[in-house]
Amino acid sequence: MRGVLARHWGALVLFGLTALTPLVVKDAFFLDSLVLILIWGALSAAWNLAGGYAGQVSLGHSAFFGIGAYSAALLATRWQQSPWLGMLLGVLVSVAAGAVIGYLSNRLRGPYFALSTIAFSQVLLIVASRWRGFTQGSEGIPVPFRPGFWTLGLGHVAWVYVALGLALVHYGVQVYFERSRVGYQLAGVREDEDAAEALGIASRKLRVFAVTLSAALTSVCGAFWAQYVGFVDPFYVFSVDLSIRFALNTIIGGVGTALGPFLGSILITSLETYLRATFAGVKTGFTGIYLIIYGCVLILVVRFVPEGLAGLAARLRAGVARSRERATDHAHA
């Protein structure tokens, strides 16, 4: 039990503070930021399953996000069905798409796999933006607010706990990948696929499994996001920029770590919100200056903390432990 607490103390602190925050903070803007941090963290965790643990760097993961968002939005607006049913539909479609894309693209390595996922997301963008009779085209779909848990018409406090539950599920799946036999096999495939296959590991099946599971979890987040934001825009939900955001959150937080995507989401979302509020006004004379500052900070983090924030925390913790050991040895001497 003590070992489990030691391994996950960061997550216990982070998620515990999140659960307590709505009890003491009533500011709508702060709670809104907290919900978005949790959703983006869960999305980045879903990307981490494929990009971090399996080594399949996808820059088209917004495709599955958009599928989930459109499934929930269309069922709610066209047929007045619950977004939970739309979420289930989105997961089924994303699993099928993820399995097909994962199988066909796994013959490709390196940048070619990333390019194939980008192509898939852009195909869906073209279809969603031009099929006006079904998706309302480039105008997007406004999602009506219908009060109730079944329709996900909730207030900010309730949304914090819904997003927290979503984040905990994604965190738990990552922990499973870190500690299970499947996770160890994926790590072997990621590091040296030829050596893993020589040992009898079915690398293609494992990678298809990782991409498919990642697609399903990404679709779930897309459905929740559509209901929370209340609008689905094809040029946003299928954009390459969104896929890059998933990857950046994970890279900055720590690739292949369970807590890393959430740490990256905290940094990037908080920084983006603060800089946009501070520098995006007309008074600055340059409305894009916050993007420059945002980019410079990201470059500095990647340059000087290449292992990510989770890796930095682990390194500092190891340094403190070594200092304590040396102090203990000197005391005994």
Phi, psi and omega in degrees: 000318180295323179295321178296316179297322180294322181288328188243025182297323179298316179293321179298319179293312184298307184286330176294316177296323178298318180294328181276338186303312181298341180284337183240342181246127180244000181293123185295321181295318180295316179294323176298316178298321180295319177298315180295322177300316180293318180293314179295324177296318178295320177298317179293325176296321177297317177297324183297330179299320179271311186282328183266303185281327181260349180073017179262089184286110181255130174248018177232025183292345176297340178302314181287326174299314180294323178299315178295318181295314181291323179299313180292318183292318182292318178294327180285322185270322184272323185239008177052039178264164180292141176297340175296322176291322176297323178298316179298317178298317179298321179296316180297315179295318181293323177297315178297314180294318180296321179294317180293311180296317180297319181291313183290324186274346183287351170286344181264147180232161175064223185292341183291325176294316179299318180294324180293323178290324175299316180300319180297315180295325180287330174296316178294325177298315180296317181296313183293326183278344183245349180270073187296326183295338183244314184259001185066016172060215184288350178290338181082178183237114172283130182264119183290148177272118178235110186302141177133154180289323181296330179258002181057032173268082190241163174276178185297319182297313179297323180294328177300316183285327174296313179295325178295317176299319177299316180295320180295321177298313180294322177296317180298321178296320178295319178299322176299317179296328181285330190249350185268167177297321178300318180296319178295321178294319177297322178298320177295319178295320180296320184282319181203095185296319181297317179294321179296317179294326177296334178272002177092012179277128179280086188296319183294316179298318180295318181290322176297319178299315181295316180294320181294314178296319177299319179297318181296315181291327176294320179297320177301315179296323178298321178294316178297317182298318181299318180288326181286313182285323178087013179202138179240117180248121184299327182286348176261309187289339178251014186282150175293326179303322180293318178297320179295326178297317177303314182294317181297317177306316183287317181297316181289322180285325181136104181292137178076018175239148184288324183271340185307311181302326181284324175294319177296322179295320178299313182294308186291314181295317179295316180296316181296316180297316181294313182293322179294319180291328185274319190246357184273000181285164180293333185294338181289339182081350180213096190292345181261008184295330181294330178292323178295313179297317179301314180294319179297318179296319179296319178298317181296319180295313181294324182288316188259347176230066186296335180278359179087171182294323178295319177294321177297317179297319179295321179295317178296320179296320178295322178296319177296319180296319178295321178297320179294320179296317179296320178297321179294318180296319179295323180294320179288328180291000000 
